[in-house]
Amino acid sequence: MSDRNPRPNARAVKPAYVVSDAHLGAAPGARAADLVAWLRHVRGRASHVVLNGDIFDFWFEYRCAIPRGHVRVLGAVAEVVDAGVPVTFLGGNHDWWGGSCLAEEIGVSFHRAPIRTSLAGRNACIAHGDGLGRGDYGYRVASGILRSRAFRRAFRWIHPDLGGRLATVLSRTDSHEGHAGEGSRRRARALEALAVRELERDETLDIVVFGHTHIPAVVEVAGRYYLNAGTWMRERSYAVVEASGPPRIERWEGGSPSSRLI
């Protein structure tokens, strides 16, 4: 089905790009090198770039230190910003603790809660997706503690080396390196149901975007769409949103877009 509200001069509007769940720092550096190449590829093609959470497997900004190992990625993000392309970063369950370094030094618009924005001229609601929808109750309790002001103040007193090591042990990212398990599929169903309900409730929305599940999705709801870019970590997947028509999921491989997943 075609887009319900075709925009004038749609071909003149550059697409928006969405990527999530790279979990940089939890696996070999090729993942980061590929993301740098992708960012440089899209900076001249995009009207908007969305980093939809868990780009880093651990990110916590101490007053005088930030996690090492991400300099080239951060530099590539800054290049996108310097090219005049807005970059929106939604904190995920691994990098919710971003702050002034990302916002002031790199230049992204950093958010810790769902936002409403425009993607290629289309009204969008974007969230990483952790803690949303039905279920995940244990995570919600833990998240309330880990994101509290008291916890953040206490964590700053832990040496960055120890804090990073503790986060690595607790992250369990290696359990997602293979195919998505039943837990991920269950979360994917819950987030899809939430997105569909939101699209049915709010007819001003054109697109709802989540991440978190590591499972790509494009689901149509009467000419509007639920979109999940999947995981850069496993698939090198990302989403493309154009001014009209359904979003699509592509895969980055060998230094260029090599295939369309959805």
N, C-alpha and C positions, 0 to 999 in steps of 0.2 A: 504494500500500500504506500502511496506517496505521502510526503510530509503534509500534515493538515494545514499548515500556514506557510506556503511558499513565500520566501522573501524576495523582494526585487533585487536585481543584479546579484543573484546568489553566486554566480560564477566569479564575481569580483571579490568575494569575501574569502579570505584565507581560512583554511581549516584550523580547528583547535586539536591539540594532541594531549592525550592522557596516558600516564604511566604510573604504575604502583607496584609495591611489594618486590623491590629489588633486593632488600636485605643486605646491602653492601657491608662488608666487614665479616660476613659469616661464611664466605666461600672464596675460592681463588679470584685473583684480580682481574681475570678476563671479563667477568661480569661488569666491573667498573669501567674497563676500557671500552667495552661495547656501548655502555650507557653514554660515555663521553662522545663516542662517534655518532650515536643517535642524536644527542643534543645538538651537535654541530650540524647534523643533517637537517634538523627541523627548524633551526633558528631563522633561516631565510624563507621558510615555507609556512610558518605558523602565525596565527593571529593571537594565540594564547597557548601556554603550556601549563598543564596541571600535573603536579607531583602528588599523587593521591595516597600518601602515607606509606610507612615502612620502607622508604627509600633506603634508610640506614637501619641496620639490624640493632644498633644502639646509638642513641644521640642524646647527650645530656650536656648542657652548657654550664660548666663551672665559670666562675667569674674571670679566671685567667687561663682557662684551658678548654679545648674542645677535643672530641675524639680524633685521633690521627688516622691517616690512611685514605682520606677522602678529598685531598687537595685538588686533584685533577677534575673530579666530578664537580666540586664546588666552583672551580674556575670555569668549567664549561657552562654551568648554570648562570654564572655571572656574565658570561659572553652572550647568552640568550637575552638576559635583561638589558645589557649594554646595546644590543641590536634593536632595542625598542619593543621587545615582545614581553608582555606581562607574564610572570611566572607565579602561579598560586601553589602553595605547599600546604596540604592538609596533614597535620600530625597524625600518625597512626599509633598503634599500641606499642611500637618499638621506638618511635621518634617523636612522641607527643611533647617531649621536654625541650623542643627547640626554643629559640629566643632571639636575642638581639644580633647574634652573629649572622644568622640566616636572613633576618629582616634588614638589618642596617648595613652589614658588610657585603652580603651577597646580593641583596636587593629583592628577595622574593616577598610576596605577601603571605605571611605565615598565619595559619588558623588552627585552633585546637578544637573547634566545634563545627558542625555542618554549616555550609554557606549557601546562599543564593547568588548566582552570577550569570554571566552570558558566555556561551560557547558558540563561536561562529554566528553570533546574532540570535541564538536560541536560548530560551530561559532554562536554566539548569539548577538543580539542587545537588550538591556534592558533599560527600562524607566518606571517610575511610571505611566505616561500617562496623568497627568493633563495638560491642555492647549495644548495638541497635537490633530492633526486631525481637521476636520471641526467643526465649532460651538464653544461654550464656550468662546465667544468673551468678554463678561463682566468679566468673571474670568480672562482672560488674562490681561485685563487692571488693575484689582485689584491686580493681582499677581505681575505685574511690579512695582507697588507702594510698596507692602509689602516686596518685595525682594530687594528693592533698598538699596544702602549703607546708604543713608540719613535716611530711615525709621529704619534700623537696629541700627544705632547709637542713634536715638531718643528713640527707644524702650528700650535700655539698661538703660535709666534713670528712667524707670518705675519700682517701687518696684516689685520683682518677684511674691509676693502674688497677687498684683493687675494685673500684666501682665498675670499670669496664669488664674485668674478669667475672665479677658477680653477675652482671647482665648477660654475658655470654653463656654462663652455666644455666641461667634460668630461661633463656630465650627459646630453647628447643627448636630452633630454626631448622636444624639438620633433619628433623622428622618430616619436613615438608619438601625435601629435595626430590623425592620420588613422586609418584602420582598422588593426586589428592585422595585423602582417606575419607572415611564415612563422616568424621567430624566436620571436615571442610565442606563436604557435600550437604550436610545438614545445615550448616551456616549459610551456604549458598542458597538453599531453598528458602530459608527464613528471610534473607535479605531481598531476594527476588519478590517474595510475597509482600514485604514492606514497601518496596518500590512500586509495585503494581497498585497497592492501596493508595499510596501518595499520589500517583498519577490520576487515579480515578477520583480522588478527593479534590485535587487542585488542577483545574483545567488550564490554568495559566502556565503550568509547567510543561516543557517540551521534553526534557531529559532528566532522569535521576541517575546519578553516577555513584557507585560504591566500588570499593576494593576489598581487601582483607581475606577473601575466600580463596584466592589463587586460582579461581576458575573463571575463565572469560565468558561473557554473556552479552547478547544483544536480544532483548525481548520487546516486541512491539505491543503497545496498548493503544489501539485506535489512532494510529499515526504518530504516537509519541513513544518514547523508548526508555527502558531500563538498560543501563550500560555498565559492564564491569570489564576493565582492561586485562584481567587475569594477572599473571605474575611475570615480571621481568626476570626474577630469579631462576625460574625453571624453563620458561618458554621464550623469553625475550619478547614477550607480547606487549602491545600497546594499542590504544584506541585512537581512531581518527573521527572527528565530528565535523561535518561540513554544513553549509548553510541550509541545505535541504536534503531529504532522503535519509535512510537509516545510517546510523554510525556503523563503522566496521572495525574489526580487530585484525591487526597485521602482526607479522613476526619479523624481527630484525635478525638478519643472518648474513655473515660474510661481508659486513660493511654496508649493507643496503637492505631495504625492505625486500624480502625474498618470497613471501607468500602471504596469502590472506587466510586467516584462521576462521573468521566468521564475517 
